[in-house]
Amino acid sequence: MPEQGSKSSASSLKGYKKAVTKTQKKEEKKRKRYRKESYSVYIYKVLKQVHPDTGISSKAMSIMNSLVTDMFERIAAEASRLVRYNKCSTVTSREIQTAVRLLLPGELAKHAVSEGTKAVSKYSSSK
């Protein structure tokens, strides 16, 4: 008789172990997922503002996303360098503006600076 009791308890432990492993596998799957940063939503919104009837392929969107990411990194690095040169500890809109002027050519820099100034003033007024 005691053997049967031990078998039933052992079988219930086996079921318990299986349940634990199943939940652990689900948790492992959740841990593997990570967020991939992308500007594709914003690129698409700007495209629709400029050309409402035009679409964009996934390959072109990937290229545009790479371009935006690259420019962001370049501007951030240049602004950081400017802060170090001036012996400050904060990157302000002034450093970003100077970095944009240094990195972008001619007319593109002028448009970027005017749009940036407009965005900063809009943000400051809503604060």
Phi and psi restraints in degrees (value plus and minus 20) as a CYANA .aco file:
   2 PRO   PHI     -81.5   -41.5
   2 PRO   PSI     -47.7    -7.7
   3 GLU   PHI     -84.6   -44.6
   3 GLU   PSI     -59.6   -19.6
   4 GLN   PHI     -84.6   -44.6
   4 GLN   PSI     -59.6   -19.6
   5 GLY   PHI     -82.3   -42.3
   5 GLY   PSI     -59.6   -19.6
   6 SER   PHI     -90.3   -50.3
   6 SER   PSI     -53.4   -13.4
   7 LYS   PHI     -87.3   -47.3
   7 LYS   PSI     -62.2   -22.2
   8 SER   PHI     -86.9   -46.9
   8 SER   PSI     -58.2   -18.2
   9 SER   PHI     -89.6   -49.6
   9 SER   PSI     -55.4   -15.4
  10 ALA   PHI     -88.2   -48.2
  10 ALA   PSI     -60.5   -20.5
  11 SER   PHI     -87.6   -47.6
  11 SER   PSI     -55.3   -15.3
  12 SER   PHI     -88.4   -48.4
  12 SER   PSI     -52.8   -12.8
  13 LEU   PHI     -87.7   -47.7
  13 LEU   PSI     -56.8   -16.8
  14 LYS   PHI     -81.8   -41.8
  14 LYS   PSI     -64.5   -24.5
  15 GLY   PHI     -82.5   -42.5
  15 GLY   PSI     -56.8   -16.8
  16 TYR   PHI     -85.5   -45.5
  16 TYR   PSI     -63.0   -23.0
  17 LYS   PHI     -82.9   -42.9
  17 LYS   PSI     -61.0   -21.0
  18 LYS   PHI     -83.9   -43.9
  18 LYS   PSI     -60.9   -20.9
  19 ALA   PHI     -83.7   -43.7
  19 ALA   PSI     -60.5   -20.5
  20 VAL   PHI     -85.2   -45.2
  20 VAL   PSI     -63.2   -23.2
  21 THR   PHI     -86.0   -46.0
  21 THR   PSI     -56.4   -16.4
  22 LYS   PHI     -84.1   -44.1
  22 LYS   PSI     -63.5   -23.5
  23 THR   PHI     -89.3   -49.3
  23 THR   PSI     -53.9   -13.9
  24 GLN   PHI     -85.3   -45.3
  24 GLN   PSI     -59.1   -19.1
  25 LYS   PHI     -83.9   -43.9
  25 LYS   PSI     -59.8   -19.8
  26 LYS   PHI     -83.5   -43.5
  26 LYS   PSI     -61.2   -21.2
  27 GLU   PHI     -85.5   -45.5
  27 GLU   PSI     -57.6   -17.6
  28 GLU   PHI     -83.4   -43.4
  28 GLU   PSI     -60.1   -20.1
  29 LYS   PHI     -82.9   -42.9
  29 LYS   PSI     -59.6   -19.6
  30 LYS   PHI     -84.8   -44.8
  30 LYS   PSI     -57.2   -17.2
  31 ARG   PHI     -89.2   -49.2
  31 ARG   PSI     -51.4   -11.4
  32 LYS   PHI     -90.7   -50.7
  32 LYS   PSI     -46.6    -6.6
  33 ARG   PHI     -90.5   -50.5
  33 ARG   PSI     118.7   158.7
  34 TYR   PHI    -163.7  -123.7
  34 TYR   PSI     135.5   175.5
  35 ARG   PHI    -103.6   -63.6
  35 ARG   PSI     112.5   152.5
  36 LYS   PHI    -121.5   -81.5
  36 LYS   PSI      95.8   135.8
  37 GLU   PHI     -89.5   -49.5
  37 GLU   PSI     117.9   157.9
  38 SER   PHI    -172.7  -132.7
  38 SER   PSI     127.3   167.3
  39 TYR   PHI    -122.2   -82.2
  39 TYR   PSI      -8.2    31.8
  40 SER   PHI     -81.3   -41.3
  40 SER   PSI     -56.1   -16.1
  41 VAL   PHI     -82.8   -42.8
  41 VAL   PSI     -63.5   -23.5
  42 TYR   PHI     -93.3   -53.3
  42 TYR   PSI     -56.8   -16.8
  43 ILE   PHI     -82.4   -42.4
  43 ILE   PSI     -62.5   -22.5
  44 TYR   PHI     -84.6   -44.6
  44 TYR   PSI     -60.2   -20.2
  45 LYS   PHI     -83.1   -43.1
  45 LYS   PSI     -62.3   -22.3
  46 VAL   PHI     -86.3   -46.3
  46 VAL   PSI     -60.9   -20.9
  47 LEU   PHI     -78.0   -38.0
  47 LEU   PSI     -63.4   -23.4
  48 LYS   PHI     -89.7   -49.7
  48 LYS   PSI     -47.7    -7.7
  49 GLN   PHI     -90.1   -50.1
  49 GLN   PSI     -61.0   -21.0
  50 VAL   PHI    -100.1   -60.1
  50 VAL   PSI     -69.2   -29.2
  51 HIS   PHI    -151.7  -111.7
  51 HIS   PSI      70.7   110.7
  52 PRO   PHI     -81.4   -41.4
  52 PRO   PSI     -47.7    -7.7
  53 ASP   PHI    -115.9   -75.9
  53 ASP   PSI     -14.2    25.8
  54 THR   PHI    -123.3   -83.3
  54 THR   PSI     119.9   159.9
  55 GLY   PHI    -125.9   -85.9
  55 GLY   PSI    -197.6  -157.6
  56 ILE   PHI    -166.2  -126.2
  56 ILE   PSI     117.2   157.2
  57 SER   PHI     -98.0   -58.0
  57 SER   PSI     143.1   183.1
  58 SER   PHI     -86.6   -46.6
  58 SER   PSI     -53.9   -13.9
  59 LYS   PHI     -87.0   -47.0
  59 LYS   PSI     -63.9   -23.9
  60 ALA   PHI     -84.5   -44.5
  60 ALA   PSI     -57.7   -17.7
  61 MET   PHI     -85.5   -45.5
  61 MET   PSI     -58.5   -18.5
  62 SER   PHI     -83.7   -43.7
  62 SER   PSI     -61.4   -21.4
  63 ILE   PHI     -84.9   -44.9
  63 ILE   PSI     -65.2   -25.2
  64 MET   PHI     -83.0   -43.0
  64 MET   PSI     -59.1   -19.1
  65 ASN   PHI     -83.1   -43.1
  65 ASN   PSI     -61.2   -21.2
  66 SER   PHI     -83.9   -43.9
  66 SER   PSI     -60.3   -20.3
  67 LEU   PHI     -82.1   -42.1
  67 LEU   PSI     -67.4   -27.4
  68 VAL   PHI     -84.7   -44.7
  68 VAL   PSI     -63.1   -23.1
  69 THR   PHI     -82.2   -42.2
  69 THR   PSI     -63.6   -23.6
  70 ASP   PHI     -82.9   -42.9
  70 ASP   PSI     -65.4   -25.4
  71 MET   PHI     -85.4   -45.4
  71 MET   PSI     -58.5   -18.5
  72 PHE   PHI     -79.6   -39.6
  72 PHE   PSI     -66.8   -26.8
  73 GLU   PHI     -84.0   -44.0
  73 GLU   PSI     -60.8   -20.8
  74 ARG   PHI     -84.4   -44.4
  74 ARG   PSI     -65.2   -25.2
  75 ILE   PHI     -84.8   -44.8
  75 ILE   PSI     -62.3   -22.3
  76 ALA   PHI     -83.3   -43.3
  76 ALA   PSI     -61.7   -21.7
  77 ALA   PHI     -86.0   -46.0
  77 ALA   PSI     -62.6   -22.6
  78 GLU   PHI     -86.9   -46.9
  78 GLU   PSI     -60.4   -20.4
  79 ALA   PHI     -84.6   -44.6
  79 ALA   PSI     -59.1   -19.1
  80 SER   PHI     -83.6   -43.6
  80 SER   PSI     -61.6   -21.6
  81 ARG   PHI     -81.8   -41.8
  81 ARG   PSI     -63.4   -23.4
  82 LEU   PHI     -82.2   -42.2
  82 LEU   PSI     -59.3   -19.3
  83 VAL   PHI     -83.2   -43.2
  83 VAL   PSI     -61.7   -21.7
  84 ARG   PHI     -85.5   -45.5
  84 ARG   PSI     -58.9   -18.9
  85 TYR   PHI     -82.3   -42.3
  85 TYR   PSI     -59.2   -19.2
  86 ASN   PHI    -106.2   -66.2
  86 ASN   PSI     -17.9    22.1
  87 LYS   PHI      36.7    76.7
  87 LYS   PSI      22.3    62.3
  88 CYS   PHI    -128.9   -88.9
  88 CYS   PSI     154.5   194.5
  89 SER   PHI    -141.5  -101.5
  89 SER   PSI     -21.8    18.2
  90 THR   PHI    -143.0  -103.0
  90 THR   PSI     112.2   152.2
  91 VAL   PHI    -105.6   -65.6
  91 VAL   PSI      96.2   136.2
  92 THR   PHI    -126.9   -86.9
  92 THR   PSI     159.7   199.7
  93 SER   PHI     -84.8   -44.8
  93 SER   PSI     -46.7    -6.7
  94 ARG   PHI     -85.0   -45.0
  94 ARG   PSI     -63.2   -23.2
  95 GLU   PHI     -86.2   -46.2
  95 GLU   PSI     -58.6   -18.6
  96 ILE   PHI     -83.8   -43.8
  96 ILE   PSI     -63.3   -23.3
  97 GLN   PHI     -81.6   -41.6
  97 GLN   PSI     -64.5   -24.5
  98 THR   PHI     -84.4   -44.4
  98 THR   PSI     -61.0   -21.0
  99 ALA   PHI     -82.2   -42.2
  99 ALA   PSI     -60.7   -20.7
 100 VAL   PHI     -84.4   -44.4
 100 VAL   PSI     -62.8   -22.8
 101 ARG   PHI     -82.3   -42.3
 101 ARG   PSI     -55.5   -15.5
 102 LEU   PHI     -94.4   -54.4
 102 LEU   PSI     -55.6   -15.6
 103 LEU   PHI    -109.4   -69.4
 103 LEU   PSI     -58.4   -18.4
 104 LEU   PHI    -112.0   -72.0
 104 LEU   PSI     125.8   165.8
 105 PRO   PHI    -102.4   -62.4
 105 PRO   PSI     121.7   161.7
 106 GLY   PHI      13.4    53.4
 106 GLY   PSI    -131.9   -91.9
 107 GLU   PHI     -84.6   -44.6
 107 GLU   PSI     -54.2   -14.2
 108 LEU   PHI     -83.4   -43.4
 108 LEU   PSI     -58.8   -18.8
 109 ALA   PHI     -85.6   -45.6
 109 ALA   PSI     -61.5   -21.5
 110 LYS   PHI     -81.8   -41.8
 110 LYS   PSI     -65.4   -25.4
 111 HIS   PHI     -84.9   -44.9
 111 HIS   PSI     -61.7   -21.7
 112 ALA   PHI     -83.8   -43.8
 112 ALA   PSI     -61.2   -21.2
 113 VAL   PHI     -86.2   -46.2
 113 VAL   PSI     -62.7   -22.7
 114 SER   PHI     -85.2   -45.2
 114 SER   PSI     -61.1   -21.1
 115 GLU   PHI     -86.8   -46.8
 115 GLU   PSI     -59.6   -19.6
 116 GLY   PHI     -84.9   -44.9
 116 GLY   PSI     -62.4   -22.4
 117 THR   PHI     -82.4   -42.4
 117 THR   PSI     -61.4   -21.4
 118 LYS   PHI     -83.0   -43.0
 118 LYS   PSI     -62.5   -22.5
 119 ALA   PHI     -86.1   -46.1
 119 ALA   PSI     -61.2   -21.2
 120 VAL   PHI     -86.6   -46.6
 120 VAL   PSI     -61.7   -21.7
 121 SER   PHI     -87.1   -47.1
 121 SER   PSI     -56.5   -16.5
 122 LYS   PHI     -85.1   -45.1
 122 LYS   PSI     -61.9   -21.9
 123 TYR   PHI     -85.1   -45.1
 123 TYR   PSI     -63.3   -23.3
 124 SER   PHI     -85.2   -45.2
 124 SER   PSI     -57.4   -17.4
 125 SER   PHI     -91.9   -51.9
 125 SER   PSI     -50.0   -10.0
 126 SER   PHI    -101.3   -61.3
 126 SER   PSI     -32.9     7.1
